[in-house]
Amino acid sequence: MAAFGRSPLITRSAFLGASVILMIAIGVLVETRDGTSIREVYLAASSGVIIWGWQLTGYYLGFVTGPQGQPKWARTDLPGWQRGIVDRFRTALYFSIYHELLTAAFAVMIAVVTWSSPNRWGLWMYLALWLMHSSAKLNVFFGVRNFRMEFLPEHFHHLGALVSRRQYNVFLPVSVILASSITLTLFYLGVAPGTDDAQRVGYLILATMMSLGVLEHCLLVLPIPAALWGWGLRSLDDETPPAKQKRSDPESTNLGVRIGD
């Protein structure tokens, strides 16, 4: 987050530093894959967090996103909110396809490295973070109360036309119930009699991260004062004429500028 909006030198340096840490995390993951001690479980799980953190760093700093040009099949003749959901989803995926493919490739790589080993907590941590982040992005796409494009770096603001602001969406309760069920199962496995100490640590770390993801989902729709979300955010230029602003519904208003504007 500290590198957002900084000079290209600072941004590149931050990503380079993150890449060095990524290499260290992959080395630690390989080194601890055959270990079953509490220390090695902590190290493997932390490596999974770091590897996922590198994915987000590359994505939100703009190094690994997707094609920048407008796709030929995009409906640029209509505002984003008037386009069909399949067309909007296809366009949103297009602009982040490199990130999605690289994320999947890293998941396969971690699985290959650790699958036949007793310590796979790095893999489970990476998959859990990927699951919760993907679920949060889908909920934002379908529409939530507490999201503004100012939360994201400037190079994502053109995607604002693909999402809408709503009180909630039908996918949200499904995702929260599913994630909560997984979280409770992990907590139960962590405290169940007969679970050894290293396994207990692994289950409880995963459950804690999943519970934070569930909290994030809830914060997307809970009626939280705007001051808690808006501090430090730079407002976008509003191109909507004043007369139209007065008649717009704040809960269904398009959140950004049109694609291609």
MIMIBA-373611 format. One record per residue: residue in three letters; x, y, z of N, C-alpha, C in turn. Coordinates in pm, whole numbers, plus 50000, padded with zeros to 5 digits. Example, Ala and Ser with C-alpha at 12.3 -4.5 7.8 and 13.67 -1.06 7.14 Angstrom:
Ala513194943150780512304955050780513204967050780/Ser512854977550708513674989450714512905000350787/
END
This chain:
Met500834988050000500005000050000500865012650000/Ala502005012350069502845024250079503405028449944/Ala503505019149849504075022349717503045027549620/Phe501745026949652500715031749561500865046749540/Gly500785051049414500815065249385502185071549395/Arg503215063749418504575069149429505215070149291/Ser506435074749289507155075949163507445062249105/Pro507675061448972508005048448911509215041748974/Leu510195049649017511385043949080511025036749210/Ile510215043349292509815037149419508955024849394/Thr508055025749296507185014449265507995002449217/Arg508915004849125509754993849075510634988049185/Ser511164996849270512014992149379511214983549477/Ala509964987649504509124979849594508824966049537/Phe508554965549407508264952649346509524943949339/Leu510664950149315511914942649314512194936849452/Gly511994944949557512174939949692511224928549725/Ala509964930049679508984919349701509394906649628/Ser509994908049511510414896349434511574889049502/Val512474896649565513564890449640512994882549758/Ile512044888549828511404881649940510654869349892/Leu510054870149773509374858649714510324846949696/Met511514849549643512494838949623512874832349755/Ile513034840549858513354835249990512214826450041/Ala510964831050022509804823450069509694810049998/Ile509964809849867509924797149793510994787649845/Gly512194793149874513254784949930512874779150066/Val512254787350150511804782650281510744771950266/Leu509844773750170508784763950146509374750350108/Val510364750450022511024738049981511774731950099/Glu512454740250177513264735450288512414729150398/Thr511204734150418510374729450530509314719150490/Arg509264715150364508184706550319508184692850384/Asp509344688250429509414675150495509394676150647/Gly509294688250699509304690050844507914689650904/Thr507814685151028506514684151096506544691051232/Ser507534699251258507594706351385506734718951380/Ile506454724551495505664736851502506364748151427/Arg507664749151446508434759651378508294758451227/Glu508394746351175508324744351031506914746850977/Val505904744151057504544747451016504374762551006/Tyr504884769851105504834784451100505554789750977/Leu506734784350949507524789150836506814786150704/Ala506244774250691505564770650567504334779450545/Ala503544781350650502344789650638502724804150607/Ser503774809050670504224822750643504704824150499/Ser505344813650447505774813850308504584814850213/Gly503514807550245502304808450164501734822550163/Val501754829250279501274843050287502154852350202/Ile503464850550210504384859150136504224857149985/Ile504094844549943503924841949800502634848249749/Trp501564847049827500314853549788500464868749790/Gly501194873849889501404888249895502134893549773/Trp503064885649719503754889749596502774890549480/Gln501844881149473500824881549368500034894649374/Leu499614898349494498834910749509499694923049480/Thr500964922549520501854933849492502004936149342/Gly502244925349268502374926649124501094931249058/Tyr499964927049114498664930649055498314945249082/Tyr498354949249209497894962649242498904973549209/Leu500174969849192501144979749145501174980648994/Gly500434971748927500284972648783501324965048702/Phe502134956448767503154949148693502604936448628/Val501614930148690501024917948636499504919548642/Thr498904924248534497454926248532496844919148411/Gly496794926048299496214920448177496474929948062/Pro495964926947943496134935947829495564949847861/Gln496234959947813495814973647842494884979447736/Gly494954974447614494094979647509492674974547521/Gln491734982147468490334978247471490114966047381/Pro489504955247429489254943547344488284946847231/Lys488434940247119487604943147002486144939847028/Trp485904929947114484524925647137483814933647245/Ala484504943047310483884950647419482794959947367/Arg481704961147442480584969947404480874984147452/Thr481684991247377482015004947415480905014747379/Asp479865010047309478775018847271477775020747384/Leu477905012847491476995013747605477775016347733/Pro477185023647829477815024747961477965010948022/Gly478995009348105479264996248162478084990048234/Trp477334998348309476244992848389475064988248304/Gln475004992348175473934987848086474294975248009/Arg475534970848021475974958847951475574946448029/Gly475414935147960475054922748026476124918048121/Ile475724910048219476654905848323477774897248265/Val477464889048164478504880748102479524889448031/Asp479054899647960479954908647889480814916447988/Arg480224921248098480994928648198482024919648265/Phe481644907348298482584898148362483724894748267/Arg483394892348142484404889148042485404900548028/Thr484904912748025485774924448013486664926048136/Ala486074924448255486854925648379487934915048385/Leu487614902748345488604892048344489714894948244/Tyr489344900748132490324904048028491414913248082/Phe491014923048162491974932848213492814927548329/Ser492554915348377493374909648485493794895348455/Ile493724891248329493914877248294495334872548323/Tyr496344881048305497724876848333497884873648482/His497304882048565497354879648709496664866648746/Glu495504864148690494754851948723495524839548679/Leu496114839948559496874828448510498134826148593/Leu498814836948631500024835548712499674830248851/Thr498554834748907498124829749036497864814749032/Ala497194810248927496924795948911498234788248891/Ala499164794048815500444787348791501224785648920/Phe501204795649006501894794549135501224784049223/Ala499904783149217499204772849296499644758949251/Val499744756949121500194743949068501634741449110/Met502484751649102503884750149140504034746149286/Ile503304752849375503374749649517502844735649543/Ala501774731949472501214718549489502214707849445/Val502884710149334503874700349285505034699149383/Val505464710349439506614710349529506294703349661/Thr505064704749710504744700049845503784688249852/Trp503234683949740502114674549747502454661449816/Ser503604655749790503974642949849504694644549983/Ser504694656550036505394659450161504394661150275/Pro504834658850399503924660050512503534674450547/Asn504364684050509504094697950544503574705350421/Arg502254706150410501624713150297500884725650342/Trp501264731050457500544742550511500754755050426/Gly501864755950357502064767250266501074766850151/Leu500814754750099499834753249992498434756750041/Trp498054751450157496694754150208496504769050237/Met497554775550289497454789850317497284797750187/Tyr498064794550087497974801449958496584799649897/Leu496064787349901494744784849843493644792049921/Ala493774792450053492774799350135492734814350103/Leu493914820550092493964834750060493454837549919/Trp493774828849826493284830249689491764829049685/Leu491234819349759489784817349763489074829649817/Met489544834949929488854846249992489004859049908/His490164860949847490344872849763489464872149639/Ser489384860349576488534858749458487064860749493/Ser486674855649609485294857449653484974872149677/Ala485904879349739485694893649763485584901249631/Lys486424897949534486354904749403485034901849333/Leu484544889549343483254886349281482134894249347/Asn482184895649479481154903249548481184917949508/Val482384923449492482494937349446481924938549305/Phe482184928649222481664928849085480134928549085/Phe479534920149169478084919149173477424931149241/Gly478194938149325477674950249389477604949149539/Val478254958349609478224959049755478064973649797/Arg477804975549924477574989149975478874997049989/Asn479874990850052481074998250094482254995650000/Phe482145000649879483284999849788483295011949697/Arg484475017949684484665029049592485945026549514/Met485975030749390487145028249307488385035349360/Glu488185045549444489335052449504490135043249594/Phe489525031849636490275022349716491425016049637/Leu491315015949504492275009249418493205019349352/Pro494385014849306495285023849234494605029549109/Glu495155040549060494525047948951494365039748824/His495305030348799495215022848674494065012848674/Phe493325011648785492135003248789490845011248780/His490925024448781489715032548789488825031248667/His489405027648552488575026248433487645014148443/Leu487875005348539487004993748558485764997248640/Gly485685009548688484535013448770483215012148698/Ala483245013148565482005012048488481464997748486/Leu482244988248532481814974248526481154969548654/Val481154977648759480544973748886479494983948926/Ser478614980049015477574989049063477534988449215/Arg476914998349274476834998949420475454994449464/Arg475414984449553474144979049601474224976649751/Gln473064974949811473024971549953473664957949978/Tyr473414948549889473984935149897473744928349763/Asn474284916249746473994908249630473744893849674/Val473134885949589472724872449629473924863149649/Phe475064866549589476234858049606476884859949742/Leu476674871449804477344874449931476994864550042/Pro475704862150072475414852550180475924838550150/Val475904834750024476434821449987477924820750018/Ser478674830949978480114831050002480444831950151/Val479684839850225479944841150369479634828050441/Ile478514821650407478154808950472479184798250441/Leu479594797350314480594787350276481914789850347/Ala482394802250346483664805450411483574803450562/Ser482444806950622482264805150765482264790350802/Ser481654782150718481634767650743483044761850740/Ile483824766150641485214761550633485994766250754/Thr485784778750795486484784250910486164776651037/Leu484884773851062484484766651181485034752351180/Thr485064746251063485634732751052487114732851087/Leu487834742951039489264743951069489484746351218/Phe488664754951279488774757251423488504744351500/Tyr487504736851458487194724251527488354714451515/Leu488924713151394490054704051375491244708551459/Gly491384721551479492504726651556492394723751705/Val491184723151757491004720951901490534706751933/Ala490344698551830489854684951852490864676751931/Pro490394668052020491304659152094492064650151997/Gly493304647752028494114638951945494894646051837/Thr494624658851814495394666451715496744670251774/Asp497814666751704499144669951759499384684951750/Asp500384689651822500614704051838500904710951704/Ala501694704751618502034711051491500794712251402/Gln499984701551397498754702151318497784712351376/Arg497744713251507496874723051573497224737151530/Val498514740051529498964753351488498544756151344/Gly498744746251256498394748251116496914750851097/Tyr496074742951161494624744851148494194758451202/Leu494744762451316494304775051378494804787151299/Ile495994786151238496454797251153495544798851033/Leu495214787550970494314788150855492954793650895/Ala492424789051008491114793651054491134808551082/Thr492224813451138492334827851168492314836051039/Met493074831750939493104839050812491744838450743/Met491094827050749489764825850689488764834950761/Ser488864835650892487924844150968488124858850934/Leu489364862950908489614876650865488994879150727/Gly489034868950641488384870250512486874871550524/Val486284864050616484834865150641484504879150691/Leu485344884450782485134898050832485204908250719/Glu486154906450630486264915450514484984915250431/His484424903350409483174902350334482054909950404/Cys481984908450536480924915350610481094930550604/Leu482334935250609482574949650603482184955650469/Leu482054947350366481654952350235480214957150233/Val479394952150325477964955350320477414961350449/Leu478134960550559477614966150683477524981350674/Pro476514987550736476355002250731477385009150818/Ile478595010150770479705016350843479815030950803/Pro480055040150899480195054350863481265056350757/Ala480975065150663481885067450550483255072250596/Ala483305078950713484575084250761485585072950787/Leu485085061050824485985049950850486585044450722/Trp485915046550609486415041750481487155052550405/Gly486725065050419487165075250326488405082850364/Trp488965080650485490115088750524491285085750432/Gly491965096550389493155095150308492915091850163/Leu491645091050120491365087549981491245100149897/Arg491855099749781491725110949688490495108649602/Ser489605118349596488375116649521488665117149372/Leu487865109649296487965109549151487275121849093/Asp487705125948976486985136548907485615131448866/Asp484605138648901483235134548870482795141248741/Glu482515133048640482145138548510480635139048492/Thr479875135648595478425135648585477895149848601/Pro477045154948513476495168448526475765169848659/Pro475815181748723475165183948852473695180248851/Ala472965183248743471525180348740471275165448753/Lys472115157348690471925142948697472355137648832/Gln473345143948896473775139449027472645140049128/Lys471845150349122470775152049220469715141449206/Arg469515136349085468455126549064468945112249080/Ser470255110149097470795096549101470555090149235/Asp470405076849233470235068949354471605064749405/Pro472035068749526473385065649573473635050949588/Glu472595042649597472805028349618472905020749488/Ser472625027149375472675019849248473495027449144/Thr474195037949190474945046249097476165038949047/Asn476505041048919477735035648864478925041548938/Leu479945033548962481035037649049482225043948978/Gly482245044748849483425050048783483125056148650/Val484175058648576484025064248444483835053048343/Arg483385056648225483135046448123484445040548073/Ile484365027848035485495021647970485785028847839/Gly487035032547822487435038947697487375054047703/Asp486745060047810486705074547820488085079847857/
END
